Amino acid sequence: MGHAAEAMAAAVDGCYANAVGRAFAAADESADPVRGGIEAAIAMAETNPTAARAVLWRLLGDSQAWEMMKEILGGQEIQATLRIGAAIHLALAELTSPAPQLHRLLPELMEWLGHRQLSVVE
């Protein structure tokens, strides 16, 4: 591997570790860990959609992060795995648009994750 490729790999590793760490920290600090982690991830993703896509693709293969996410999400293991996968793919689809707006998908992401807050009907 050449020096440029090594530098690029190190940058991706750093970005991934930072993004995942910040999302888990936000989850730990929130009264609603699922919502806190998702909101932190959305805030980071909207500033750099290209990096966010790379982080999400890498997240798909990170078994340790998956185990942590399933623990936060709770419920049956297979159902939690499917919920997380669906939310990641929904985010990836939005991040491919010319002007991604993940914050507008927060209710749908929360519903896929099984943590939708029902609104009060007026």
Summary of the structure (lengths in Angstrom):
residues: 122
radius of gyration: 15.0
end to end distance: 61.0
largest distance: 61.7
contacts: 324
relative contact order: 0.12
helix: 77%
strand: 0%
